[in-house]
Amino acid sequence: MTLLQIALMSAGILIVAYFTYGGVLARLLGLDPKVETPAYELRDDVDFSPTDKGMLLGQHFSAIAAAGPIVGPILAGLAFGWLPALIWILVGSILIGGVHDITALTASIRHKARSIAEVVREHMSHRSYLLFLTFIWIALVYIIVAFTDITAASFVGVQKLGSDDTAPAVTAPATTPAADAANPTSAVAGTPSPTTAVAVAEKEVPTRSVTGGWIASSSIMYLILPVIMGLLLKTGKISLNVATAIFVPLIALAIYVGEYIPFDLQSILGIDPGPAGEATTRKIWDVILLAYCLIAGVVPVWMLLQPRGHLGGYFLYIALAAGAFGLMFSGKPIEYPQFRGWIVGNEVDGFKWLFPYLFIMIACGACSGFHSLIASGTTSKQLKVETDAKPIAYGSMLLEAMVAIISLSCVMILKEGSGTTKGTPNQIYANGIGSYLEVLGIRSELAASFALMAFSTFVFDTLDVCTRLGKYIIQELIKRHDAVGAWIGTGLTAGVPIFFIMQNMVDKNGKPIPIWKSFWDLFGASNQLLAALTLLGVTVWLWRTRRAMWVWLVTGLPCVWMYTMSSWALIVMTQAKFIDTKTKQYQMTSDPVAWAGVVLLALAALMLVEAIIVLLGDQKPRQKQPQLAAAGA
């Protein structure tokens, strides 16, 4: 198959799924455009604010489509081959991820835009509520840590996206093809082992390099523009359409201008060049980004969240269109293997099985528990009519699947074992999108800068939403919903990640590794386990209010699948951190990732027990909610 055929087939499947299964879900949930939503009922124009479908779609889409649908598919594609990743993206997004998102949003608006945790409290127990809140808050902290560090990496040094040097293509030994595959979390897929045969060297793509100062400068301008736009919209000086026509081109201008006014923090602060200086500068950027989260988490949604999400949505649409254009017209052949084996890795870095690792490596793009936090934390407070839940929740999930497929295509065009495969996921993504945009005659460095800026944009959208959601959770726990509670909640959510950011992480060989690499597997597993917990919560809610068998098929089976895959992966990766690599004996560890895994597993197990107790002990259906009666099932 060609890239064009795969793109058209994938898009066709997702479109058909939206109008068929998406319509079935809307009918089963009884979405009613006549019912007053919490955005109107509790309107305060700070958190509760009715928002037009188009603007809210962009905001929701840009919030859920962060680094996940880029990093995950690239890592999984490099490790296992592109075909397993493609299948999981399509099947997962349609039958699991989309279901998770639309049911989470519906559950929230049916409970006055309260969080999924509060839905759990009403339909399970107060103990379940506390367990779920704790789980969510820990997961949010790890999301912030991983995404902050991977964004900071884009602002430092030079992002080398290609190489003029020749790189050998790698042919794995015929006896054990999986043994020499790279560990996906180290982003070195195809690295030849001592036993690997080296084939004829092939020429790499021309060098593309973009300075971190360029990306940093463009990113700062991108964060300033939405504030200006929000102020203009709030004062009524311009309409949304006029603002869009003005500020979207200004973002494009910011990408172009960034090259000429780079914000090189390393040079500004006089930090010595070299790897040590870059590591120091990266940590400084980490702290600056967390300070941004602190501010973004407390300002009104109209000032930053809504306009930034709106502009970020357009940015994401443009990035999606650029990738789609490249898939259709670049003429690039598929070079990477479609399947590399059921087991990948090596003795030093550890082996990974396709089951369960594929399903936690590709978190966003197929299914993501984080989406439920967006849906029930911010989107439900802005939904104008219930029927908008279908395009905003289910539709956004399918759009994100397409983003994941385009990211995966950036792997498909690479040669196995080439130098480009050794880059970080954001570099591989930028290299792929950059090569696609060259078809339009766009300068390669500018095209790569656009891709890196798009990557950073997606992450910005997620960082401030995560902080705001963490604020809500802390406020609920301490029962302070005033300004003091808001600052306490935001301060803890943005402050605790600093502890992890300041850690110096090393691999099994004692070599330093970026923070995001240490946290990515945990993020993936905890994120998917959060999706399982959300599906568990909505299954209990739907069963207690409906007593319809479709509940077990629509949300019950996806819940079992996600619980199995995520728990399995979390157990394997947590257990490995308590085993000495030399003696193979169990030992105590000070690794915070290991202990976080233990805590998350315990919380998830207790939640499952609580759900079973409720389902077995509750034989009488609760009174149906008026909105659900319309489903007629």
Disulfide bonds with the S-S distance in Angstrom:
none
